[in-house]
Amino acid sequence: MSDAAIGNFIHYVVLFSAYAVLWFLCLFCLLPVGLGAERDPDSGAPLNPMLGKKALIASIVAAILWIGFYTALRMGWMAL
């Protein structure tokens, strides 16, 4: 592989990793939101955690943050 190909590969790995980190950060911030008082009496777990809805919201917020990250890279405000 040439140096340019390796550089391109690393560039895409960094971009994907940044999105993954932002997604998990958003998801973990959203997990305690809207749990309410309904709990399973035996385990104490929430009865309706709404994980699908929270994952979708985390995806949207992470995409918006990632676009800001990518824009900062393209404008030269940050360097890899």
PyMOL Python script that loads the backbone (N, CA, C, O; Angstrom):
from pymol import cmd

cmd.read_pdbstr("""\
ATOM      1  N   MET A   1       0.846  -1.187   0.000  1.00  0.00           N
ATOM      2  CA  MET A   1       0.000   0.000   0.000  1.00  0.00           C
ATOM      3  C   MET A   1       0.883   1.239   0.000  1.00  0.00           C
ATOM      4  O   MET A   1       1.941   1.266   0.629  1.00  0.00           O
ATOM      5  N   SER A   2       0.438   2.248  -0.705  1.00  0.00           N
ATOM      6  CA  SER A   2       1.192   3.499  -0.740  1.00  0.00           C
ATOM      7  C   SER A   2       0.864   4.337   0.508  1.00  0.00           C
ATOM      8  O   SER A   2      -0.103   4.072   1.221  1.00  0.00           O
ATOM      9  N   ASP A   3       1.678   5.327   0.737  1.00  0.00           N
ATOM     10  CA  ASP A   3       1.453   6.198   1.889  1.00  0.00           C
ATOM     11  C   ASP A   3       0.139   6.957   1.776  1.00  0.00           C
ATOM     12  O   ASP A   3      -0.527   7.196   2.783  1.00  0.00           O
ATOM     13  N   ALA A   4      -0.239   7.337   0.561  1.00  0.00           N
ATOM     14  CA  ALA A   4      -1.501   8.051   0.361  1.00  0.00           C
ATOM     15  C   ALA A   4      -2.690   7.157   0.687  1.00  0.00           C
ATOM     16  O   ALA A   4      -3.664   7.619   1.281  1.00  0.00           O
ATOM     17  N   ALA A   5      -2.623   5.886   0.306  1.00  0.00           N
ATOM     18  CA  ALA A   5      -3.718   4.958   0.593  1.00  0.00           C
ATOM     19  C   ALA A   5      -3.840   4.721   2.087  1.00  0.00           C
ATOM     20  O   ALA A   5      -4.950   4.652   2.616  1.00  0.00           O
ATOM     21  N   ILE A   6      -2.721   4.596   2.769  1.00  0.00           N
ATOM     22  CA  ILE A   6      -2.748   4.402   4.221  1.00  0.00           C
ATOM     23  C   ILE A   6      -3.300   5.649   4.905  1.00  0.00           C
ATOM     24  O   ILE A   6      -4.083   5.549   5.849  1.00  0.00           O
ATOM     25  N   GLY A   7      -2.893   6.815   4.430  1.00  0.00           N
ATOM     26  CA  GLY A   7      -3.405   8.064   4.989  1.00  0.00           C
ATOM     27  C   GLY A   7      -4.903   8.205   4.804  1.00  0.00           C
ATOM     28  O   GLY A   7      -5.606   8.645   5.713  1.00  0.00           O
ATOM     29  N   ASN A   8      -5.398   7.831   3.621  1.00  0.00           N
ATOM     30  CA  ASN A   8      -6.839   7.861   3.366  1.00  0.00           C
ATOM     31  C   ASN A   8      -7.579   6.899   4.282  1.00  0.00           C
ATOM     32  O   ASN A   8      -8.623   7.245   4.835  1.00  0.00           O
ATOM     33  N   PHE A   9      -7.047   5.696   4.446  1.00  0.00           N
ATOM     34  CA  PHE A   9      -7.669   4.696   5.316  1.00  0.00           C
ATOM     35  C   PHE A   9      -7.743   5.202   6.741  1.00  0.00           C
ATOM     36  O   PHE A   9      -8.784   5.087   7.387  1.00  0.00           O
ATOM     37  N   ILE A  10      -6.656   5.760   7.238  1.00  0.00           N
ATOM     38  CA  ILE A  10      -6.632   6.267   8.614  1.00  0.00           C
ATOM     39  C   ILE A  10      -7.613   7.427   8.766  1.00  0.00           C
ATOM     40  O   ILE A  10      -8.258   7.567   9.806  1.00  0.00           O
ATOM     41  N   HIS A  11      -7.722   8.249   7.739  1.00  0.00           N
ATOM     42  CA  HIS A  11      -8.663   9.373   7.770  1.00  0.00           C
ATOM     43  C   HIS A  11     -10.089   8.863   7.979  1.00  0.00           C
ATOM     44  O   HIS A  11     -10.819   9.394   8.815  1.00  0.00           O
ATOM     45  N   TYR A  12     -10.487   7.843   7.227  1.00  0.00           N
ATOM     46  CA  TYR A  12     -11.842   7.300   7.359  1.00  0.00           C
ATOM     47  C   TYR A  12     -12.039   6.575   8.692  1.00  0.00           C
ATOM     48  O   TYR A  12     -13.135   6.605   9.251  1.00  0.00           O
ATOM     49  N   VAL A  13     -11.004   5.931   9.201  1.00  0.00           N
ATOM     50  CA  VAL A  13     -11.102   5.269  10.498  1.00  0.00           C
ATOM     51  C   VAL A  13     -11.326   6.305  11.597  1.00  0.00           C
ATOM     52  O   VAL A  13     -12.131   6.090  12.503  1.00  0.00           O
ATOM     53  N   VAL A  14     -10.621   7.418  11.517  1.00  0.00           N
ATOM     54  CA  VAL A  14     -10.793   8.484  12.507  1.00  0.00           C
ATOM     55  C   VAL A  14     -12.199   9.071  12.429  1.00  0.00           C
ATOM     56  O   VAL A  14     -12.823   9.322  13.460  1.00  0.00           O
ATOM     57  N   LEU A  15     -12.701   9.293  11.217  1.00  0.00           N
ATOM     58  CA  LEU A  15     -14.048   9.839  11.060  1.00  0.00           C
ATOM     59  C   LEU A  15     -15.100   8.881  11.616  1.00  0.00           C
ATOM     60  O   LEU A  15     -16.022   9.315  12.306  1.00  0.00           O
ATOM     61  N   PHE A  16     -14.977   7.599  11.329  1.00  0.00           N
ATOM     62  CA  PHE A  16     -15.929   6.616  11.859  1.00  0.00           C
ATOM     63  C   PHE A  16     -15.821   6.516  13.379  1.00  0.00           C
ATOM     64  O   PHE A  16     -16.838   6.446  14.069  1.00  0.00           O
ATOM     65  N   SER A  17     -14.603   6.510  13.902  1.00  0.00           N
ATOM     66  CA  SER A  17     -14.402   6.418  15.347  1.00  0.00           C
ATOM     67  C   SER A  17     -14.979   7.633  16.061  1.00  0.00           C
ATOM     68  O   SER A  17     -15.546   7.508  17.147  1.00  0.00           O
ATOM     69  N   ALA A  18     -14.836   8.803  15.457  1.00  0.00           N
ATOM     70  CA  ALA A  18     -15.398  10.018  16.055  1.00  0.00           C
ATOM     71  C   ALA A  18     -16.915   9.910  16.142  1.00  0.00           C
ATOM     72  O   ALA A  18     -17.505  10.284  17.156  1.00  0.00           O
ATOM     73  N   TYR A  19     -17.552   9.403  15.090  1.00  0.00           N
ATOM     74  CA  TYR A  19     -19.010   9.237  15.133  1.00  0.00           C
ATOM     75  C   TYR A  19     -19.404   8.220  16.211  1.00  0.00           C
ATOM     76  O   TYR A  19     -20.365   8.439  16.948  1.00  0.00           O
ATOM     77  N   ALA A  20     -18.674   7.127  16.301  1.00  0.00           N
ATOM     78  CA  ALA A  20     -19.003   6.104  17.300  1.00  0.00           C
ATOM     79  C   ALA A  20     -18.875   6.668  18.714  1.00  0.00           C
ATOM     80  O   ALA A  20     -19.734   6.417  19.559  1.00  0.00           O
ATOM     81  N   VAL A  21     -17.826   7.417  18.973  1.00  0.00           N
ATOM     82  CA  VAL A  21     -17.642   8.009  20.305  1.00  0.00           C
ATOM     83  C   VAL A  21     -18.768   9.001  20.597  1.00  0.00           C
ATOM     84  O   VAL A  21     -19.327   8.995  21.694  1.00  0.00           O
ATOM     85  N   LEU A  22     -19.100   9.842  19.635  1.00  0.00           N
ATOM     86  CA  LEU A  22     -20.184  10.809  19.827  1.00  0.00           C
ATOM     87  C   LEU A  22     -21.518  10.105  20.043  1.00  0.00           C
ATOM     88  O   LEU A  22     -22.324  10.551  20.860  1.00  0.00           O
ATOM     89  N   TRP A  23     -21.763   9.013  19.325  1.00  0.00           N
ATOM     90  CA  TRP A  23     -23.028   8.292  19.473  1.00  0.00           C
ATOM     91  C   TRP A  23     -23.158   7.704  20.877  1.00  0.00           C
ATOM     92  O   TRP A  23     -24.197   7.849  21.522  1.00  0.00           O
ATOM     93  N   PHE A  24     -22.112   7.047  21.344  1.00  0.00           N
ATOM     94  CA  PHE A  24     -22.181   6.460  22.681  1.00  0.00           C
ATOM     95  C   PHE A  24     -22.287   7.538  23.753  1.00  0.00           C
ATOM     96  O   PHE A  24     -23.008   7.362  24.735  1.00  0.00           O
ATOM     97  N   LEU A  25     -21.586   8.640  23.579  1.00  0.00           N
ATOM     98  CA  LEU A  25     -21.680   9.741  24.530  1.00  0.00           C
ATOM     99  C   LEU A  25     -23.107  10.273  24.591  1.00  0.00           C
ATOM    100  O   LEU A  25     -23.644  10.494  25.676  1.00  0.00           O
ATOM    101  N   CYS A  26     -23.718  10.479  23.436  1.00  0.00           N
ATOM    102  CA  CYS A  26     -25.105  10.950  23.401  1.00  0.00           C
ATOM    103  C   CYS A  26     -26.055   9.927  24.021  1.00  0.00           C
ATOM    104  O   CYS A  26     -26.955  10.292  24.778  1.00  0.00           O
ATOM    105  N   LEU A  27     -25.860   8.665  23.706  1.00  0.00           N
ATOM    106  CA  LEU A  27     -26.739   7.630  24.262  1.00  0.00           C
ATOM    107  C   LEU A  27     -26.637   7.580  25.779  1.00  0.00           C
ATOM    108  O   LEU A  27     -27.660   7.530  26.463  1.00  0.00           O
ATOM    109  N   PHE A  28     -25.422   7.592  26.317  1.00  0.00           N
ATOM    110  CA  PHE A  28     -25.263   7.519  27.767  1.00  0.00           C
ATOM    111  C   PHE A  28     -25.813   8.759  28.453  1.00  0.00           C
ATOM    112  O   PHE A  28     -26.268   8.680  29.594  1.00  0.00           O
ATOM    113  N   CYS A  29     -25.778   9.902  27.779  1.00  0.00           N
ATOM    114  CA  CYS A  29     -26.387  11.109  28.351  1.00  0.00           C
ATOM    115  C   CYS A  29     -27.911  11.021  28.330  1.00  0.00           C
ATOM    116  O   CYS A  29     -28.571  11.600  29.193  1.00  0.00           O
ATOM    117  N   LEU A  30     -28.475  10.311  27.367  1.00  0.00           N
ATOM    118  CA  LEU A  30     -29.929  10.202  27.245  1.00  0.00           C
ATOM    119  C   LEU A  30     -30.530   9.072  28.085  1.00  0.00           C
ATOM    120  O   LEU A  30     -31.738   9.075  28.321  1.00  0.00           O
ATOM    121  N   LEU A  31     -29.743   8.126  28.533  1.00  0.00           N
ATOM    122  CA  LEU A  31     -30.297   6.968  29.243  1.00  0.00           C
ATOM    123  C   LEU A  31     -31.144   7.335  30.468  1.00  0.00           C
ATOM    124  O   LEU A  31     -32.217   6.754  30.635  1.00  0.00           O
ATOM    125  N   PRO A  32     -30.728   8.253  31.320  1.00  0.00           N
ATOM    126  CA  PRO A  32     -31.566   8.531  32.496  1.00  0.00           C
ATOM    127  C   PRO A  32     -32.774   9.430  32.218  1.00  0.00           C
ATOM    128  O   PRO A  32     -33.594   9.631  33.114  1.00  0.00           O
ATOM    129  N   VAL A  33     -32.906   9.967  31.027  1.00  0.00           N
ATOM    130  CA  VAL A  33     -33.990  10.907  30.709  1.00  0.00           C
ATOM    131  C   VAL A  33     -35.310  10.155  30.555  1.00  0.00           C
ATOM    132  O   VAL A  33     -35.382   9.152  29.845  1.00  0.00           O
ATOM    133  N   GLY A  34     -36.342  10.639  31.219  1.00  0.00           N
ATOM    134  CA  GLY A  34     -37.690  10.126  31.038  1.00  0.00           C
ATOM    135  C   GLY A  34     -37.960   8.740  31.597  1.00  0.00           C
ATOM    136  O   GLY A  34     -38.829   8.036  31.082  1.00  0.00           O
ATOM    137  N   LEU A  35     -37.250   8.331  32.626  1.00  0.00           N
ATOM    138  CA  LEU A  35     -37.486   6.989  33.166  1.00  0.00           C
ATOM    139  C   LEU A  35     -38.738   6.923  34.033  1.00  0.00           C
ATOM    140  O   LEU A  35     -39.386   5.878  34.089  1.00  0.00           O
ATOM    141  N   GLY A  36     -39.089   8.000  34.700  1.00  0.00           N
ATOM    142  CA  GLY A  36     -40.297   8.007  35.514  1.00  0.00           C
ATOM    143  C   GLY A  36     -40.154   7.146  36.764  1.00  0.00           C
ATOM    144  O   GLY A  36     -39.057   6.719  37.123  1.00  0.00           O
ATOM    145  N   ALA A  37     -41.267   6.908  37.407  1.00  0.00           N
ATOM    146  CA  ALA A  37     -41.260   6.167  38.669  1.00  0.00           C
ATOM    147  C   ALA A  37     -41.689   4.707  38.512  1.00  0.00           C
ATOM    148  O   ALA A  37     -41.678   3.955  39.487  1.00  0.00           O
ATOM    149  N   GLU A  38     -42.068   4.299  37.298  1.00  0.00           N
ATOM    150  CA  GLU A  38     -42.529   2.916  37.107  1.00  0.00           C
ATOM    151  C   GLU A  38     -41.328   1.978  37.113  1.00  0.00           C
ATOM    152  O   GLU A  38     -40.511   2.008  36.193  1.00  0.00           O
ATOM    153  N   ARG A  39     -41.222   1.166  38.120  1.00  0.00           N
ATOM    154  CA  ARG A  39     -40.102   0.235  38.266  1.00  0.00           C
ATOM    155  C   ARG A  39     -40.630  -1.173  38.518  1.00  0.00           C
ATOM    156  O   ARG A  39     -41.709  -1.364  39.079  1.00  0.00           O
ATOM    157  N   ASP A  40     -39.843  -2.148  38.090  1.00  0.00           N
ATOM    158  CA  ASP A  40     -40.149  -3.544  38.387  1.00  0.00           C
ATOM    159  C   ASP A  40     -39.886  -3.765  39.867  1.00  0.00           C
ATOM    160  O   ASP A  40     -38.788  -3.470  40.341  1.00  0.00           O
ATOM    161  N   PRO A  41     -40.864  -4.276  40.612  1.00  0.00           N
ATOM    162  CA  PRO A  41     -40.670  -4.425  42.061  1.00  0.00           C
ATOM    163  C   PRO A  41     -39.555  -5.416  42.426  1.00  0.00           C
ATOM    164  O   PRO A  41     -38.930  -5.274  43.477  1.00  0.00           O
ATOM    165  N   ASP A  42     -39.303  -6.399  41.586  1.00  0.00           N
ATOM    166  CA  ASP A  42     -38.285  -7.392  41.932  1.00  0.00           C
ATOM    167  C   ASP A  42     -36.870  -6.911  41.637  1.00  0.00           C
ATOM    168  O   ASP A  42     -35.972  -7.087  42.461  1.00  0.00           O
ATOM    169  N   SER A  43     -36.662  -6.307  40.470  1.00  0.00           N
ATOM    170  CA  SER A  43     -35.298  -5.934  40.081  1.00  0.00           C
ATOM    171  C   SER A  43     -35.017  -4.438  40.212  1.00  0.00           C
ATOM    172  O   SER A  43     -33.855  -4.039  40.289  1.00  0.00           O
ATOM    173  N   GLY A  44     -36.041  -3.617  40.238  1.00  0.00           N
ATOM    174  CA  GLY A  44     -35.844  -2.175  40.304  1.00  0.00           C
ATOM    175  C   GLY A  44     -35.563  -1.552  38.952  1.00  0.00           C
ATOM    176  O   GLY A  44     -35.299  -0.352  38.871  1.00  0.00           O
ATOM    177  N   ALA A  45     -35.615  -2.340  37.891  1.00  0.00           N
ATOM    178  CA  ALA A  45     -35.357  -1.823  36.543  1.00  0.00           C
ATOM    179  C   ALA A  45     -36.581  -1.058  36.036  1.00  0.00           C
ATOM    180  O   ALA A  45     -37.709  -1.393  36.399  1.00  0.00           O
ATOM    181  N   PRO A  46     -36.372  -0.040  35.206  1.00  0.00           N
ATOM    182  CA  PRO A  46     -37.518   0.679  34.647  1.00  0.00           C
ATOM    183  C   PRO A  46     -38.356  -0.226  33.760  1.00  0.00           C
ATOM    184  O   PRO A  46     -37.822  -1.068  33.039  1.00  0.00           O
ATOM    185  N   LEU A  47     -39.665  -0.051  33.817  1.00  0.00           N
ATOM    186  CA  LEU A  47     -40.558  -0.886  33.018  1.00  0.00           C
ATOM    187  C   LEU A  47     -40.553  -0.493  31.543  1.00  0.00           C
ATOM    188  O   LEU A  47     -40.714  -1.355  30.679  1.00  0.00           O
ATOM    189  N   ASN A  48     -40.371   0.784  31.242  1.00  0.00           N
ATOM    190  CA  ASN A  48     -40.376   1.244  29.855  1.00  0.00           C
ATOM    191  C   ASN A  48     -39.180   2.180  29.628  1.00  0.00           C
ATOM    192  O   ASN A  48     -39.342   3.399  29.695  1.00  0.00           O
ATOM    193  N   PRO A  49     -37.990   1.642  29.362  1.00  0.00           N
ATOM    194  CA  PRO A  49     -36.811   2.502  29.211  1.00  0.00           C
ATOM    195  C   PRO A  49     -36.731   3.240  27.881  1.00  0.00           C
ATOM    196  O   PRO A  49     -35.912   4.149  27.752  1.00  0.00           O
ATOM    197  N   MET A  50     -37.548   2.889  26.880  1.00  0.00           N
ATOM    198  CA  MET A  50     -37.591   3.545  25.566  1.00  0.00           C
ATOM    199  C   MET A  50     -36.211   3.579  24.899  1.00  0.00           C
ATOM    200  O   MET A  50     -35.781   4.629  24.423  1.00  0.00           O
ATOM    201  N   LEU A  51     -35.525   2.450  24.863  1.00  0.00           N
ATOM    202  CA  LEU A  51     -34.169   2.406  24.313  1.00  0.00           C
ATOM    203  C   LEU A  51     -34.119   2.694  22.814  1.00  0.00           C
ATOM    204  O   LEU A  51     -33.178   3.335  22.345  1.00  0.00           O
ATOM    205  N   GLY A  52     -35.096   2.239  22.066  1.00  0.00           N
ATOM    206  CA  GLY A  52     -35.110   2.500  20.625  1.00  0.00           C
ATOM    207  C   GLY A  52     -35.228   3.981  20.314  1.00  0.00           C
ATOM    208  O   GLY A  52     -34.517   4.508  19.459  1.00  0.00           O
ATOM    209  N   LYS A  53     -36.132   4.644  21.016  1.00  0.00           N
ATOM    210  CA  LYS A  53     -36.321   6.080  20.818  1.00  0.00           C
ATOM    211  C   LYS A  53     -35.061   6.846  21.210  1.00  0.00           C
ATOM    212  O   LYS A  53     -34.672   7.791  20.524  1.00  0.00           O
ATOM    213  N   LYS A  54     -34.423   6.446  22.305  1.00  0.00           N
ATOM    214  CA  LYS A  54     -33.204   7.114  22.759  1.00  0.00           C
ATOM    215  C   LYS A  54     -32.042   6.862  21.804  1.00  0.00           C
ATOM    216  O   LYS A  54     -31.212   7.747  21.593  1.00  0.00           O
ATOM    217  N   ALA A  55     -31.974   5.664  21.225  1.00  0.00           N
ATOM    218  CA  ALA A  55     -30.921   5.369  20.248  1.00  0.00           C
ATOM    219  C   ALA A  55     -31.105   6.204  18.985  1.00  0.00           C
ATOM    220  O   ALA A  55     -30.124   6.665  18.401  1.00  0.00           O
ATOM    221  N   LEU A  56     -32.354   6.403  18.557  1.00  0.00           N
ATOM    222  CA  LEU A  56     -32.630   7.232  17.385  1.00  0.00           C
ATOM    223  C   LEU A  56     -32.255   8.688  17.648  1.00  0.00           C
ATOM    224  O   LEU A  56     -31.634   9.334  16.803  1.00  0.00           O
ATOM    225  N   ILE A  57     -32.625   9.197  18.802  1.00  0.00           N
ATOM    226  CA  ILE A  57     -32.280  10.575  19.162  1.00  0.00           C
ATOM    227  C   ILE A  57     -30.766  10.724  19.260  1.00  0.00           C
ATOM    228  O   ILE A  57     -30.207  11.724  18.809  1.00  0.00           O
ATOM    229  N   ALA A  58     -30.100   9.728  19.852  1.00  0.00           N
ATOM    230  CA  ALA A  58     -28.638   9.771  19.954  1.00  0.00           C
ATOM    231  C   ALA A  58     -28.003   9.768  18.570  1.00  0.00           C
ATOM    232  O   ALA A  58     -26.994  10.441  18.357  1.00  0.00           O
ATOM    233  N   SER A  59     -28.571   9.029  17.630  1.00  0.00           N
ATOM    234  CA  SER A  59     -28.046   8.996  16.264  1.00  0.00           C
ATOM    235  C   SER A  59     -28.154  10.367  15.597  1.00  0.00           C
ATOM    236  O   SER A  59     -27.225  10.810  14.922  1.00  0.00           O
ATOM    237  N   ILE A  60     -29.276  11.025  15.788  1.00  0.00           N
ATOM    238  CA  ILE A  60     -29.480  12.335  15.179  1.00  0.00           C
ATOM    239  C   ILE A  60     -28.549  13.379  15.792  1.00  0.00           C
ATOM    240  O   ILE A  60     -27.918  14.154  15.074  1.00  0.00           O
ATOM    241  N   VAL A  61     -28.469  13.395  17.113  1.00  0.00           N
ATOM    242  CA  VAL A  61     -27.608  14.372  17.785  1.00  0.00           C
ATOM    243  C   VAL A  61     -26.139  14.107  17.447  1.00  0.00           C
ATOM    244  O   VAL A  61     -25.380  15.046  17.208  1.00  0.00           O
ATOM    245  N   ALA A  62     -25.737  12.837  17.426  1.00  0.00           N
ATOM    246  CA  ALA A  62     -24.350  12.500  17.090  1.00  0.00           C
ATOM    247  C   ALA A  62     -24.036  12.888  15.648  1.00  0.00           C
ATOM    248  O   ALA A  62     -22.920  13.321  15.361  1.00  0.00           O
ATOM    249  N   ALA A  63     -24.988  12.742  14.744  1.00  0.00           N
ATOM    250  CA  ALA A  63     -24.763  13.134  13.350  1.00  0.00           C
ATOM    251  C   ALA A  63     -24.552  14.641  13.242  1.00  0.00           C
ATOM    252  O   ALA A  63     -23.687  15.095  12.493  1.00  0.00           O
ATOM    253  N   ILE A  64     -25.337  15.417  13.985  1.00  0.00           N
ATOM    254  CA  ILE A  64     -25.173  16.873  13.969  1.00  0.00           C
ATOM    255  C   ILE A  64     -23.814  17.259  14.533  1.00  0.00           C
ATOM    256  O   ILE A  64     -23.123  18.101  13.960  1.00  0.00           O
ATOM    257  N   LEU A  65     -23.425  16.655  15.646  1.00  0.00           N
ATOM    258  CA  LEU A  65     -22.115  16.943  16.233  1.00  0.00           C
ATOM    259  C   LEU A  65     -20.983  16.492  15.316  1.00  0.00           C
ATOM    260  O   LEU A  65     -19.956  17.163  15.214  1.00  0.00           O
ATOM    261  N   TRP A  66     -21.172  15.352  14.649  1.00  0.00           N
ATOM    262  CA  TRP A  66     -20.144  14.851  13.738  1.00  0.00           C
ATOM    263  C   TRP A  66     -19.965  15.787  12.544  1.00  0.00           C
ATOM    264  O   TRP A  66     -18.845  15.997  12.079  1.00  0.00           O
ATOM    265  N   ILE A  67     -21.058  16.343  12.054  1.00  0.00           N
ATOM    266  CA  ILE A  67     -20.963  17.299  10.948  1.00  0.00           C
ATOM    267  C   ILE A  67     -20.139  18.515  11.383  1.00  0.00           C
ATOM    268  O   ILE A  67     -19.345  19.037  10.601  1.00  0.00           O
ATOM    269  N   GLY A  68     -20.326  18.963  12.617  1.00  0.00           N
ATOM    270  CA  GLY A  68     -19.497  20.050  13.135  1.00  0.00           C
ATOM    271  C   GLY A  68     -18.030  19.660  13.218  1.00  0.00           C
ATOM    272  O   GLY A  68     -17.150  20.455  12.889  1.00  0.00           O
ATOM    273  N   PHE A  69     -17.769  18.429  13.660  1.00  0.00           N
ATOM    274  CA  PHE A  69     -16.396  17.923  13.731  1.00  0.00           C
ATOM    275  C   PHE A  69     -15.771  17.851  12.344  1.00  0.00           C
ATOM    276  O   PHE A  69     -14.628  18.267  12.153  1.00  0.00           O
ATOM    277  N   TYR A  70     -16.513  17.329  11.381  1.00  0.00           N
ATOM    278  CA  TYR A  70     -16.003  17.193  10.013  1.00  0.00           C
ATOM    279  C   TYR A  70     -15.764  18.564   9.383  1.00  0.00           C
ATOM    280  O   TYR A  70     -14.779  18.767   8.674  1.00  0.00           O
ATOM    281  N   THR A  71     -16.669  19.496   9.648  1.00  0.00           N
ATOM    282  CA  THR A  71     -16.507  20.848   9.127  1.00  0.00           C
ATOM    283  C   THR A  71     -15.244  21.491   9.693  1.00  0.00           C
ATOM    284  O   THR A  71     -14.508  22.160   8.968  1.00  0.00           O
ATOM    285  N   ALA A  72     -14.995  21.292  10.980  1.00  0.00           N
ATOM    286  CA  ALA A  72     -13.788  21.842  11.599  1.00  0.00           C
ATOM    287  C   ALA A  72     -12.537  21.236  10.968  1.00  0.00           C
ATOM    288  O   ALA A  72     -11.538  21.932  10.785  1.00  0.00           O
ATOM    289  N   LEU A  73     -12.581  19.955  10.635  1.00  0.00           N
ATOM    290  CA  LEU A  73     -11.447  19.323   9.958  1.00  0.00           C
ATOM    291  C   LEU A  73     -11.241  19.907   8.560  1.00  0.00           C
ATOM    292  O   LEU A  73     -10.118  20.233   8.177  1.00  0.00           O
ATOM    293  N   ARG A  74     -12.329  20.036   7.805  1.00  0.00           N
ATOM    294  CA  ARG A  74     -12.228  20.511   6.424  1.00  0.00           C
ATOM    295  C   ARG A  74     -11.804  21.985   6.338  1.00  0.00           C
ATOM    296  O   ARG A  74     -11.131  22.389   5.389  1.00  0.00           O
ATOM    297  N   MET A  75     -12.203  22.781   7.339  1.00  0.00           N
ATOM    298  CA  MET A  75     -11.847  24.202   7.335  1.00  0.00           C
ATOM    299  C   MET A  75     -10.424  24.436   7.832  1.00  0.00           C
ATOM    300  O   MET A  75      -9.907  25.548   7.721  1.00  0.00           O
ATOM    301  N   GLY A  76      -9.796  23.418   8.369  1.00  0.00           N
ATOM    302  CA  GLY A  76      -8.422  23.549   8.841  1.00  0.00           C
ATOM    303  C   GLY A  76      -8.315  24.040  10.278  1.00  0.00           C
ATOM    304  O   GLY A  76      -7.229  24.404  10.729  1.00  0.00           O
ATOM    305  N   TRP A  77      -9.435  24.055  11.002  1.00  0.00           N
ATOM    306  CA  TRP A  77      -9.384  24.493  12.388  1.00  0.00           C
ATOM    307  C   TRP A  77      -8.777  23.434  13.287  1.00  0.00           C
ATOM    308  O   TRP A  77      -8.268  23.741  14.365  1.00  0.00           O
ATOM    309  N   MET A  78      -8.831  22.185  12.843  1.00  0.00           N
ATOM    310  CA  MET A  78      -8.254  21.047  13.563  1.00  0.00           C
ATOM    311  C   MET A  78      -7.448  20.228  12.567  1.00  0.00           C
ATOM    312  O   MET A  78      -7.689  20.282  11.361  1.00  0.00           O
ATOM    313  N   ALA A  79      -6.501  19.477  13.079  1.00  0.00           N
ATOM    314  CA  ALA A  79      -5.716  18.604  12.200  1.00  0.00           C
ATOM    315  C   ALA A  79      -5.687  17.207  12.794  1.00  0.00           C
ATOM    316  O   ALA A  79      -5.727  17.037  14.013  1.00  0.00           O
ATOM    317  N   LEU A  80      -5.618  16.218  11.928  1.00  0.00           N
ATOM    318  CA  LEU A  80      -5.516  14.838  12.390  1.00  0.00           C
ATOM    319  C   LEU A  80      -4.108  14.581  12.718  1.00  0.00           C
ATOM    320  O   LEU A  80      -3.762  13.476  13.134  1.00  0.00           O
TER     321      LEU A  80
END
""", "prot")
cmd.dss("prot")
cmd.show_as("cartoon", "prot")
cmd.util.cbc("prot")
cmd.orient("prot")
